[in-house]
Amino acid sequence: MLTEIHPKLPMRDKSITRQYYINQLGFQEIGDYDGYLMVKKDKIEIHFFEFKELDSKENYGQVYIRTNDIDALYKSMLDNKTKIHPNGHLGIRPWGQKEFSLLDPDSNLLTFGQNS
């Protein structure tokens, strides 16, 4: 039986990824290994593997994260001056989800959504 999922995304520089997820998004570090980083916030855990040659313009890493209070989460991102994706500001999408998106330093797309 499936119980959890922990996506693995590429990162070019562990210190930049760590700083972004901890200082900008409010995650906490739960693991730091050679070429590997693990962060967690609430019930969400994301793992990162080192890929120094990654061309961020060609990275298609994506994660969809569900939340139960998207308005407060969006406000906290804005309050923390987190850059929102130019096409990803908070809104109700044609498929009925209230969502917003952002790109991390390696152009991994993080989309946060809640049933509207």
C-alpha positions as CSV (number, residue, x, y, z in Angstrom):
1,M,0.0,0.0,0.0
2,L,1.4,3.4,-0.9
3,T,1.7,5.9,1.9
4,E,4.0,8.8,0.9
5,I,5.9,10.3,-2.0
6,H,9.2,12.1,-1.8
7,P,10.1,13.7,-5.2
8,K,13.7,13.9,-6.2
9,L,14.7,17.0,-8.1
10,P,18.1,18.1,-9.6
11,M,20.2,20.8,-8.1
12,R,23.4,22.4,-9.3
13,D,24.6,23.8,-6.0
14,K,23.6,22.4,-2.7
15,S,24.2,25.6,-0.7
16,I,22.0,27.7,-3.0
17,T,19.2,25.0,-2.9
18,R,19.4,24.8,0.9
19,Q,19.3,28.5,1.3
20,Y,16.3,28.9,-1.0
21,Y,14.2,26.1,0.5
22,I,15.0,27.0,4.1
23,N,15.1,30.8,4.0
24,Q,12.6,31.5,1.2
25,L,10.1,28.7,1.5
26,G,10.4,27.8,5.2
27,F,11.5,24.2,4.9
28,Q,13.9,22.6,7.3
29,E,16.9,20.4,6.4
30,I,16.4,16.8,7.4
31,G,19.4,15.2,5.6
32,D,22.7,16.3,4.0
33,Y,24.8,13.7,2.3
34,D,27.5,13.8,-0.4
35,G,25.6,15.2,-3.4
36,Y,22.2,14.8,-1.8
37,L,19.9,17.1,0.2
38,M,16.6,16.4,1.9
39,V,14.2,19.1,3.2
40,K,10.8,19.0,4.8
41,K,7.9,21.3,5.6
42,D,4.7,20.1,7.3
43,K,4.1,16.7,5.6
44,I,6.0,17.6,2.4
45,E,9.5,16.2,1.9
46,I,11.6,16.9,-1.2
47,H,14.9,15.3,-2.0
48,F,17.6,16.8,-4.3
49,F,20.4,15.1,-6.1
50,E,23.5,16.9,-7.3
51,F,23.6,17.6,-11.1
52,K,26.3,20.2,-11.6
53,E,26.0,20.1,-15.4
54,L,22.2,20.9,-15.3
55,D,21.2,23.5,-17.8
56,S,18.4,25.2,-15.8
57,K,16.9,26.5,-19.1
58,E,16.3,22.8,-20.1
59,N,15.1,21.5,-16.7
60,Y,11.6,20.2,-16.6
61,G,11.5,19.1,-13.0
62,Q,8.0,19.7,-11.5
63,V,6.2,19.0,-8.3
64,Y,2.5,19.6,-7.5
65,I,2.0,20.3,-3.8
66,R,-1.5,20.3,-2.3
67,T,-2.3,22.7,0.6
68,N,-5.4,23.3,2.8
69,D,-4.8,27.1,3.1
70,I,-3.5,28.4,-0.2
71,D,-4.3,32.0,0.6
72,A,-2.2,32.0,3.8
73,L,0.6,30.2,2.0
74,Y,0.6,32.6,-0.9
75,K,0.6,35.6,1.5
76,S,3.6,34.1,3.4
77,M,5.5,33.7,0.1
78,L,4.8,37.4,-0.8
79,D,5.7,38.6,2.7
80,N,9.0,36.7,2.4
81,K,9.6,38.3,-1.0
82,T,9.6,34.9,-2.7
83,K,9.5,35.4,-6.5
84,I,6.3,34.0,-8.0
85,H,6.4,32.6,-11.5
86,P,5.3,35.3,-14.0
87,N,2.5,33.1,-15.3
88,G,1.8,31.5,-11.9
89,H,0.2,34.1,-9.6
90,L,-2.6,32.9,-7.4
91,G,-5.8,32.2,-9.2
92,I,-8.5,29.7,-10.0
93,R,-7.4,27.6,-13.1
94,P,-9.8,26.3,-15.8
95,W,-9.6,22.8,-14.1
96,G,-11.0,24.3,-10.9
97,Q,-7.9,24.3,-8.7
98,K,-6.8,27.5,-6.9
99,E,-3.1,27.6,-7.6
100,F,0.2,29.5,-7.7
101,S,3.6,28.5,-9.0
102,L,7.3,29.4,-8.6
103,L,10.6,28.3,-9.9
104,D,13.5,27.3,-7.6
105,P,17.1,28.3,-8.4
106,D,17.4,25.4,-10.8
107,S,14.1,26.0,-12.6
108,N,12.3,23.2,-10.9
109,L,8.6,24.2,-11.0
110,L,6.7,24.1,-7.7
111,T,3.0,24.4,-8.1
112,F,0.8,24.8,-4.9
113,G,-2.9,24.0,-5.3
114,Q,-6.1,23.7,-3.3
115,N,-9.6,22.7,-4.4
116,S,-11.6,25.9,-5.0
